[in-house]
Every structure is written in structure tokens, then in C-alpha cells.
Amino acid sequence: MHAGQMLAGPAVVFLSLTWSTYHSLAVPQIAECGLSCSQGFTCKSRVSRNIFNSFCRQPPTSMSPSVLEALTLSTAMKCAPHKGCSLLLRVQASLTLHESLRGLEACSMNLDTQETQCQSVRVSRASRRRQVGRQLQVHFDCFEVSVAQSLYVTLRTVPHFCGVQLDQQYHVEDCRDEDVGRNVPVCFAEKFSYWVDRSRKVILVQVPEAPGAPDYYVRLCLKWFACEDVGAPVRVTVNRMSRTVSLPYSQELPCLCLEGWSATPDAVRMQACPFEDETQALWDAIRYHPGDQALSWEPACPVSGHVSLCWRPGPGALCHSLEHSGRPAHGRVQYPLVDTQPQLCLKFSTSRGFWVRCPFHERGFQAWKMTVQPAASQGHLRVTFFSPSAAHFQVHLCRQRKSRPPACRPALLATARPLASGDLTADPVVAFVNIPRDKACVPGTCIQGWRTDVLFSAPQQLCDLQCSECPRWVSGPRAAGGRGLDSNLSSEPDRSATQGTAD
């Protein structure tokens, strides 16, 4: 889009201009660049000067400070057969001719490189004598510019009088402009096509041929704040037999992107991310460290969301978050002292949905189990824990609630104690606790067992015990029966989850 903001210092003439967006105007083509003056004036070009190497003089009192009347900027194309088109900046200026003026000078500075181009036009002595007081219009057409370039254009008088100056910023059209995108070679080269061969784990990139286009680079990268290399860039030369490049990849990640650019200074880089809607691999990057019993997750791509530990009371049930386990999912997340229970899972939530992963399910992790059976003392049930390693446990009596974790009553909390000599360091560990039968056998009541010597533990749970019918109930990895807990939980995401792109 053209910018029409006029800039001026305290003593510089200020002129307010209004411009239309370039989308509404076609970029004109010209056969040859040059400069011209309005009818009745005789002009000729002179050697240009750099605006930073000249000095100004005080204007005569008879010259109005608004002698420079207008500055208009636009883009034109100069095209050659089989070579495409180049872009030129057109500068149109008008002033009221004064007897002290010999002409005009226009300078264009690239805001990225500070490189400056200047062109000047001089009015013949005879024209100056005849046309004093009349309006002079000058057209400069030979400023070479590039796609999407930002410029700072200055218009001054010759000689340069202090405070008599017009300034304007200008943005050259980019490849989204229909005329520029169709005719300028650098825009052809930017438009690569690709297709993915998942069986071979390669991405095939097709770089189109364009008349006069330079060599081209293609690479794979992981897109974080910048795009980080995944392997070395591949250069496609002009004389290369095939314009197709094969780029192998190891994992389909939403931030794995293709990047292509022309082998020219300050080339615009084009990107495409073939797997941007596929987030499954992000949630699988879970690691367990047995030495310190830590569970960690580190995303391979930028993610904006939330992660927490959760537990599933049964197959297909909702995964209930554990207290104090919520973390922002911006980087590496680690949970120390985690119990390796199949019911313990990680839940990932983003604006596009949620996913659940249960890393201890069906991976050979040894887990403790809980059984319930009549105790020797009348009127009690015995809750017994069997653990492959040293552990401490507690028991809660809880009331069931629909679609939510049971409401546990701390008043009936009991701590398990060893069944034998009291040595909890022996393997395997067996511990028990007796609870009142009349409290545990009430409909809607659950018995929950927790491990207490770790920071994060998933409970095992038995609900609605019919104490007069079944002599024994088991909760754990090998539990069976409708009232026991089947711990073979799926590690697939919830069916209700909305799959989406990681933010």
C-alpha cells in the first residue's frame, strides 16, 4: 500500500496529501525511463548529487516558502521480452518558478540499506526568463526499486534553499499485487509448489522456471521465533536439469516448514508448513526418569496452552485434574516424584481442544494394587495394598458425583500400616487398614487408595460395594469384575477432543 505521509522539520514546507491503495490501480508499463517538463519549459538532466553532501542557503525574501507545490509518487514497470519486468519509481513534482531557481532535485533513500539515488533537472536560462511565476511540472521515471522496498523520497530546489523541501515515505508494491506478481521475476521464483511422500518421509519441492530468475534456495526449518535449520539449504541453479528438490524429514510436526528464497540480497522468503494441522506428535514427547521418579514433557514446536496431570477412574471416563499440577505449556514441563500408575495421565489443553496421554499404560511399569475384603474383626473391611517397592498409602471414603471426582471426606481418612514386621523397605510391600463396614457399604460410596510418599499419585478406586454379595474386591492393573477398576486405559486422545493446530 502506498503511504502518503508528509514529513517536514520546523522550517520545511508541510504539504498534506491523500493517496488511494495500490490494489485499486494497475501498475503502468513504460518503454523507456527518462524525465520530462511541462509544455513551454526547456529542461535537461544534470549529474546527480547526494543530499547529505550539500548545504542550503537562505531563500530570497521575494520567494514564497511554498514554492514547492506537490510531490506525487507511483510505481511503473519496464519490461523486456523473455526477461520479465523491473520496477521503477515515478516522481512527479510541481513548483512555481522563481527567478532564483534553476531546477529541481529528487532523491530516493532505501530505508533498509540507506543507499541513496538522486536525479536533478535544470531549466534553461531562456525558459526561466520567460516563465517566471508559472507552474513547472517535472516527471522523473528512472529510480530503480525492488519489490516491497521502503523508501524515503526528498524533493528540493536547485539551488537548495533552507526550509524549502518536501519529504515523503513510500512502499513499493509486493508480490501480492496482481501486476507485480505476474510480471516481476523475483515473484515467480518465490512461488514454489510441493507435495509430501509420507511413505518415504520426504517432501518434494518444485521450483518453477522463470525468465531471468536467479538461483533459488530451499530448506526445511522448525518455525519458532525464527525458522531454525533442519539440514543444510539446497541451492537450485539456473542450469540445473531438474527443478525438483527432495527434502527428507524425520517427524511430522506442525512447525516443520519449507522455506524458499531467491539467491539475491534481501530476498523475500516464502514459507509453507505441510503439517501445521497435525499436532499428535507434540503430545507424545513424554519422558519418565526412574532415578528421581520425574515425568517431563518438552514440545518440539511452539505451543500456547495448558498442561496438567490427571487420573481416570475407569476406561473411557473423564480424566480429572490433580491439584497443584497445572502448568503453562510454553516450554519444558517437569513433575518430580510421580507415581507410575496406569491411571495417571497428562492432559493438554489449547484453544483448539484437548488431548490426553497416559504414559504408564501398557509399558511394563510395575504398579501397586489395592484389595478390599472382610476383616477378621466383625463390622470392618480390610483394605490391603501390594506394592513392588517401598511405599506409603492412605485410604479415603468418598461420595460419588456425576462427571466429577468423588467428594472425599477427610474425617474418615486412615493410614495404611505394614501387615508384618513394620519394615516398609522390604520388597514387595504389603500394608493394610481396617474401615467400618457400615460406612463403606453405603450406596454411592467409593473407597480410594492413595500413595502418599510421592508428590503426584493417581488414586485407585472401588465404588458401590455390595458387601453381602462379594467377599473380595480388587483395584489395580489386573483388577476384574464390574465393581473393580480396570486399569487398561487407552493412551489415545479423548474422542470428544477437537483436533487442531498448536498455537
PyMOL commands that set and color helices and strands:
alter all, ss='L'
color gray80, all
select helices_A, chain A and resi 22-24+51-53+125-131+178-183+185-190+280-283+437-440
alter helices_A, ss='H'
color red, helices_A
select strands_A, chain A and resi 6-7+29-30+35-37+43-46+68-80+84-96+103-110+116-123+135-145+150-158+165-171+193-197+202-206+216-223+227-229+234-236+244-248+256-262+270-272+286-289+294-297+305-311+320-321+327-328+333-335+344-350+353-357+369-374+380-387+393-401+404-415+417-418+429-436+445-451+460-463+473-476+485-486
alter strands_A, ss='S'
color yellow, strands_A
deselect
rebuild
show_as cartoon
